[in-house]
């Protein structure tokens, strides 16, 4: 048997996540920001985040203390 409060919170989170992009675009349009500007800035932020994440992963791999499998001196 599932916990009803867990199901309700999952459903609410799902509905909120699905409604956020259209609501955000609508509010920005009402505020005077054009959709093409939103897409441009969202793409820029996403690209910067992905580059930062990749640099972080490379840094963690380089500074790892243990040797990878198959590594020989």
N, CA, C and O atoms as CSV, one atom per row, in Angstrom:
chain,resi,resn,atom,element,x,y,z
A,1,UNK,N,N,0.838,-1.177,0.000
A,1,UNK,CA,C,0.000,0.000,0.000
A,1,UNK,C,C,0.885,1.244,0.000
A,1,UNK,O,O,1.845,1.313,0.767
A,2,UNK,N,N,0.582,2.213,-0.836
A,2,UNK,CA,C,1.398,3.414,-0.943
A,2,UNK,C,C,0.927,4.458,0.046
A,2,UNK,O,O,-0.224,4.462,0.482
A,3,UNK,N,N,1.833,5.328,0.381
A,3,UNK,CA,C,1.536,6.425,1.290
A,3,UNK,C,C,0.854,7.538,0.489
A,3,UNK,O,O,1.416,8.037,-0.486
A,4,UNK,N,N,-0.353,7.921,0.899
A,4,UNK,CA,C,-1.129,8.913,0.142
A,4,UNK,C,C,-0.443,10.268,0.076
A,4,UNK,O,O,-0.484,10.927,-0.963
A,5,UNK,N,N,0.187,10.698,1.165
A,5,UNK,CA,C,0.848,12.006,1.141
A,5,UNK,C,C,2.011,12.008,0.152
A,5,UNK,O,O,2.282,13.025,-0.486
A,6,UNK,N,N,2.698,10.872,0.024
A,6,UNK,CA,C,3.796,10.771,-0.942
A,6,UNK,C,C,3.265,10.865,-2.368
A,6,UNK,O,O,3.860,11.532,-3.215
A,7,UNK,N,N,2.158,10.203,-2.628
A,7,UNK,CA,C,1.550,10.229,-3.958
A,7,UNK,C,C,1.087,11.635,-4.294
A,7,UNK,O,O,1.285,12.101,-5.416
A,8,UNK,N,N,0.469,12.320,-3.331
A,8,UNK,CA,C,-0.014,13.681,-3.553
A,8,UNK,C,C,1.149,14.624,-3.813
A,8,UNK,O,O,1.070,15.467,-4.707
A,9,UNK,N,N,2.235,14.496,-3.040
A,9,UNK,CA,C,3.385,15.387,-3.241
A,9,UNK,C,C,4.053,15.111,-4.578
A,9,UNK,O,O,4.493,16.044,-5.250
A,10,UNK,N,N,4.138,13.833,-4.980
A,10,UNK,CA,C,4.710,13.506,-6.292
A,10,UNK,C,C,3.845,14.081,-7.411
A,10,UNK,O,O,4.365,14.609,-8.394
A,11,UNK,N,N,2.543,13.979,-7.259
A,11,UNK,CA,C,1.633,14.509,-8.265
A,11,UNK,C,C,1.729,16.020,-8.342
A,11,UNK,O,O,1.765,16.585,-9.435
A,12,UNK,N,N,1.770,16.681,-7.196
A,12,UNK,CA,C,1.890,18.139,-7.164
A,12,UNK,C,C,3.205,18.593,-7.789
A,12,UNK,O,O,3.231,19.569,-8.539
A,13,UNK,N,N,4.290,17.896,-7.488
A,13,UNK,CA,C,5.587,18.241,-8.072
A,13,UNK,C,C,5.566,18.037,-9.586
A,13,UNK,O,O,6.130,18.840,-10.329
A,14,UNK,N,N,4.933,16.989,-10.033
A,14,UNK,CA,C,4.840,16.717,-11.465
A,14,UNK,C,C,4.030,17.794,-12.180
A,14,UNK,O,O,4.424,18.272,-13.243
A,15,UNK,N,N,2.914,18.166,-11.602
A,15,UNK,CA,C,2.072,19.209,-12.199
A,15,UNK,C,C,2.813,20.544,-12.229
A,15,UNK,O,O,2.748,21.269,-13.221
A,16,UNK,N,N,3.510,20.866,-11.152
A,16,UNK,CA,C,4.265,22.121,-11.088
A,16,UNK,C,C,5.369,22.145,-12.134
A,16,UNK,O,O,5.569,23.156,-12.807
A,17,UNK,N,N,6.084,21.038,-12.273
A,17,UNK,CA,C,7.168,20.972,-13.255
A,17,UNK,C,C,6.643,21.101,-14.677
A,17,UNK,O,O,7.287,21.717,-15.526
A,18,UNK,N,N,5.485,20.526,-14.936
A,18,UNK,CA,C,4.915,20.607,-16.281
A,18,UNK,C,C,4.363,21.989,-16.586
A,18,UNK,O,O,4.359,22.408,-17.743
A,19,UNK,N,N,3.897,22.706,-15.569
A,19,UNK,CA,C,3.281,24.013,-15.787
A,19,UNK,C,C,4.292,25.157,-15.761
A,19,UNK,O,O,3.990,26.245,-16.250
A,20,UNK,N,N,5.460,24.942,-15.215
A,20,UNK,CA,C,6.429,26.031,-15.045
A,20,UNK,C,C,6.877,26.689,-16.349
A,20,UNK,O,O,6.847,27.917,-16.428
A,21,UNK,N,N,7.289,25.944,-17.374
A,21,UNK,CA,C,7.740,26.630,-18.597
A,21,UNK,C,C,6.674,27.510,-19.255
A,21,UNK,O,O,6.976,28.655,-19.593
A,22,UNK,N,N,5.453,27.036,-19.452
A,22,UNK,CA,C,4.464,27.918,-20.082
A,22,UNK,C,C,4.126,29.135,-19.225
A,22,UNK,O,O,3.935,30.233,-19.746
A,23,UNK,N,N,4.055,28.939,-17.928
A,23,UNK,CA,C,3.761,30.066,-17.039
A,23,UNK,C,C,4.899,31.075,-17.079
A,23,UNK,O,O,4.654,32.281,-17.129
A,24,UNK,N,N,6.134,30.601,-17.058
A,24,UNK,CA,C,7.287,31.498,-17.117
A,24,UNK,C,C,7.337,32.293,-18.408
A,24,UNK,O,O,7.621,33.491,-18.390
A,25,UNK,N,N,7.062,31.637,-19.530
A,25,UNK,CA,C,7.052,32.317,-20.826
A,25,UNK,C,C,5.921,33.341,-20.877
A,25,UNK,O,O,6.109,34.451,-21.375
A,26,UNK,N,N,4.766,32.975,-20.372
A,26,UNK,CA,C,3.633,33.904,-20.377
A,26,UNK,C,C,3.918,35.131,-19.535
A,26,UNK,O,O,3.649,36.255,-19.960
A,27,UNK,N,N,4.455,34.926,-18.352
A,27,UNK,CA,C,4.770,36.068,-17.482
A,27,UNK,C,C,5.855,36.953,-18.089
A,27,UNK,O,O,5.774,38.178,-18.002
A,28,UNK,N,N,6.857,36.349,-18.695
A,28,UNK,CA,C,7.915,37.144,-19.321
A,28,UNK,C,C,7.378,37.931,-20.501
A,28,UNK,O,O,7.767,39.082,-20.702
A,29,UNK,N,N,6.494,37.336,-21.283
A,29,UNK,CA,C,5.902,38.031,-22.424
A,29,UNK,C,C,5.069,39.212,-21.952
A,29,UNK,O,O,5.119,40.289,-22.546
A,30,UNK,N,N,4.312,39.012,-20.896
A,30,UNK,CA,C,3.528,40.117,-20.332
A,30,UNK,C,C,4.455,41.214,-19.819
A,30,UNK,O,O,4.127,42.397,-19.913
A,31,UNK,N,N,5.615,40.829,-19.275
A,31,UNK,CA,C,6.575,41.803,-18.763
A,31,UNK,C,C,7.340,42.510,-19.875
A,31,UNK,O,O,8.072,43.463,-19.609
A,32,UNK,N,N,7.180,42.052,-21.133
A,32,UNK,CA,C,7.823,42.734,-22.253
A,32,UNK,C,C,9.069,42.066,-22.790
A,32,UNK,O,O,9.759,42.641,-23.631
A,33,UNK,N,N,9.371,40.881,-22.332
A,33,UNK,CA,C,10.537,40.154,-22.835
A,33,UNK,C,C,10.071,39.243,-23.961
A,33,UNK,O,O,9.095,38.509,-23.805
A,34,UNK,N,N,10.757,39.285,-25.085
A,34,UNK,CA,C,10.372,38.470,-26.232
A,34,UNK,C,C,10.842,37.030,-26.053
A,34,UNK,O,O,11.836,36.768,-25.376
A,35,UNK,N,N,10.123,36.116,-26.663
A,35,UNK,CA,C,10.425,34.698,-26.520
A,35,UNK,C,C,11.800,34.370,-27.089
A,35,UNK,O,O,12.511,33.539,-26.523
A,36,UNK,N,N,12.186,34.992,-28.178
A,36,UNK,CA,C,13.507,34.695,-28.750
A,36,UNK,C,C,14.617,35.111,-27.798
A,36,UNK,O,O,15.670,34.474,-27.769
A,37,UNK,N,N,14.405,36.168,-27.017
A,37,UNK,CA,C,15.394,36.544,-26.000
A,37,UNK,C,C,15.459,35.508,-24.886
A,37,UNK,O,O,16.538,35.189,-24.385
A,38,UNK,N,N,14.304,34.987,-24.505
A,38,UNK,CA,C,14.283,33.942,-23.478
A,38,UNK,C,C,15.025,32.702,-23.934
A,38,UNK,O,O,15.801,32.120,-23.176
A,39,UNK,N,N,14.789,32.298,-25.170
A,39,UNK,CA,C,15.464,31.110,-25.699
A,39,UNK,C,C,16.969,31.346,-25.780
A,39,UNK,O,O,17.759,30.459,-25.456
A,40,UNK,N,N,17.361,32.528,-26.206
A,40,UNK,CA,C,18.776,32.861,-26.289
A,40,UNK,C,C,19.440,32.775,-24.922
A,40,UNK,O,O,20.484,32.139,-24.780
A,41,UNK,N,N,18.848,33.406,-23.921
A,41,UNK,CA,C,19.431,33.406,-22.578
A,41,UNK,C,C,19.383,32.024,-21.933
A,41,UNK,O,O,20.325,31.630,-21.245
A,42,UNK,N,N,18.300,31.289,-22.147
A,42,UNK,CA,C,18.216,29.932,-21.591
A,42,UNK,C,C,19.282,29.030,-22.200
A,42,UNK,O,O,19.882,28.213,-21.501
A,43,UNK,N,N,19.517,29.176,-23.497
A,43,UNK,CA,C,20.548,28.384,-24.164
A,43,UNK,C,C,21.931,28.765,-23.647
A,43,UNK,O,O,22.775,27.895,-23.430
A,44,UNK,N,N,22.164,30.042,-23.452
A,44,UNK,CA,C,23.448,30.500,-22.927
A,44,UNK,C,C,23.700,29.953,-21.521
A,44,UNK,O,O,24.786,29.451,-21.231
A,45,UNK,N,N,22.702,30.053,-20.660
A,45,UNK,CA,C,22.848,29.554,-19.288
A,45,UNK,C,C,23.069,28.043,-19.298
A,45,UNK,O,O,23.931,27.538,-18.580
A,46,UNK,N,N,22.302,27.326,-20.100
A,46,UNK,CA,C,22.438,25.873,-20.191
A,46,UNK,C,C,23.830,25.482,-20.687
A,46,UNK,O,O,24.442,24.558,-20.151
A,47,UNK,N,N,24.326,26.171,-21.694
A,47,UNK,CA,C,25.653,25.880,-22.237
A,47,UNK,C,C,26.742,26.130,-21.198
A,47,UNK,O,O,27.655,25.319,-21.044
A,48,UNK,N,N,26.647,27.242,-20.491
A,48,UNK,CA,C,27.638,27.553,-19.454
A,48,UNK,C,C,27.593,26.506,-18.339
A,48,UNK,O,O,28.637,26.081,-17.844
A,49,UNK,N,N,26.399,26.095,-17.947
A,49,UNK,CA,C,26.280,25.061,-16.911
A,49,UNK,C,C,26.875,23.733,-17.370
A,49,UNK,O,O,27.549,23.057,-16.591
A,50,UNK,N,N,26.638,23.356,-18.609
A,50,UNK,CA,C,27.175,22.098,-19.116
A,50,UNK,C,C,28.705,22.153,-19.215
A,50,UNK,O,O,29.379,21.169,-18.910
A,51,UNK,N,N,29.250,23.289,-19.635
A,51,UNK,CA,C,30.706,23.439,-19.690
A,51,UNK,C,C,31.286,23.359,-18.290
A,51,UNK,O,O,32.288,22.678,-18.075
A,52,UNK,N,N,30.671,24.045,-17.336
A,52,UNK,CA,C,31.132,23.992,-15.946
A,52,UNK,C,C,31.075,22.589,-15.378
A,52,UNK,O,O,31.992,22.163,-14.676
A,53,UNK,N,N,30.009,21.871,-15.675
A,53,UNK,CA,C,29.886,20.491,-15.197
A,53,UNK,C,C,30.964,19.603,-15.791
A,53,UNK,O,O,31.544,18.776,-15.088
A,54,UNK,N,N,31.236,19.766,-17.072
A,54,UNK,CA,C,32.266,18.952,-17.729
A,54,UNK,C,C,33.649,19.254,-17.159
A,54,UNK,O,O,34.444,18.341,-16.938
A,55,UNK,N,N,33.938,20.539,-16.921
A,55,UNK,CA,C,35.228,20.915,-16.325
A,55,UNK,C,C,35.349,20.321,-14.930
A,55,UNK,O,O,36.417,19.834,-14.559
A,56,UNK,N,N,34.278,20.353,-14.155
A,56,UNK,CA,C,34.290,19.786,-12.811
A,56,UNK,C,C,34.561,18.278,-12.863
A,56,UNK,O,O,35.348,17.762,-12.070
A,57,UNK,N,N,33.911,17.576,-13.791
A,57,UNK,CA,C,34.120,16.132,-13.904
A,57,UNK,C,C,35.560,15.817,-14.306
A,57,UNK,O,O,36.157,14.878,-13.779
A,58,UNK,N,N,36.118,16.585,-15.226
A,58,UNK,CA,C,37.507,16.374,-15.638
A,58,UNK,C,C,38.442,16.627,-14.463
A,58,UNK,O,O,39.377,15.859,-14.235
A,59,UNK,N,N,38.195,17.695,-13.722
A,59,UNK,CA,C,39.011,18.020,-12.550
A,59,UNK,C,C,38.958,16.896,-11.524
A,59,UNK,O,O,39.987,16.504,-10.975
A,60,UNK,N,N,37.748,16.371,-11.262
A,60,UNK,CA,C,37.613,15.282,-10.293
A,60,UNK,C,C,38.345,14.035,-10.769
A,60,UNK,O,O,38.947,13.333,-9.957
A,61,UNK,N,N,38.308,13.743,-12.059
A,61,UNK,CA,C,39.007,12.581,-12.594
A,61,UNK,C,C,40.523,12.747,-12.509
A,61,UNK,O,O,41.236,11.787,-12.216
A,62,UNK,N,N,41.010,13.941,-12.759
A,62,UNK,CA,C,42.449,14.191,-12.734
A,62,UNK,C,C,42.993,14.140,-11.312
A,62,UNK,O,O,44.096,13.640,-11.091
A,63,UNK,N,N,42.238,14.648,-10.354
A,63,UNK,CA,C,42.727,14.721,-8.978
A,63,UNK,C,C,42.340,13.507,-8.140
A,63,UNK,O,O,42.533,13.511,-6.925
A,64,UNK,N,N,41.799,12.469,-8.773
A,64,UNK,CA,C,41.387,11.269,-8.045
A,64,UNK,C,C,42.610,10.589,-7.437
A,64,UNK,O,O,43.635,10.442,-8.102
A,65,UNK,N,N,42.507,10.177,-6.179
A,65,UNK,CA,C,43.634,9.573,-5.458
A,65,UNK,C,C,43.919,8.142,-5.918
A,65,UNK,O,O,45.082,7.771,-6.075
A,66,UNK,N,N,42.897,7.346,-6.135
A,66,UNK,CA,C,43.122,5.954,-6.493
A,66,UNK,C,C,43.386,5.819,-7.993
A,66,UNK,O,O,42.903,6.619,-8.794
A,67,UNK,N,N,44.145,4.814,-8.352
A,67,UNK,CA,C,44.494,4.578,-9.749
A,67,UNK,C,C,43.343,3.887,-10.465
A,67,UNK,O,O,42.683,3.027,-9.882
A,68,UNK,N,N,43.097,4.241,-11.694
A,68,UNK,CA,C,42.049,3.548,-12.462
A,68,UNK,C,C,42.473,2.100,-12.742
A,68,UNK,O,O,43.659,1.777,-12.688
A,69,UNK,N,N,41.522,1.253,-13.036
A,69,UNK,CA,C,41.786,-0.146,-13.342
A,69,UNK,C,C,42.687,-0.249,-14.564
A,69,UNK,O,O,42.445,0.386,-15.590
A,70,UNK,N,N,43.713,-1.049,-14.436
A,70,UNK,CA,C,44.619,-1.281,-15.551
A,70,UNK,C,C,45.775,-0.298,-15.624
A,70,UNK,O,O,46.609,-0.393,-16.524
A,71,UNK,N,N,45.839,0.641,-14.696
A,71,UNK,CA,C,46.918,1.644,-14.721
A,71,UNK,C,C,48.175,1.016,-14.162
A,71,UNK,O,O,48.150,0.398,-13.097
A,72,UNK,N,N,49.296,1.177,-14.892
A,72,UNK,CA,C,50.577,0.663,-14.423
A,72,UNK,C,C,51.603,1.790,-14.462
A,72,UNK,O,O,51.586,2.632,-15.360
A,73,UNK,N,N,52.506,1.792,-13.464
A,73,UNK,CA,C,53.574,2.808,-13.425
A,73,UNK,C,C,54.653,2.516,-14.398
A,73,UNK,O,O,55.621,3.271,-14.491
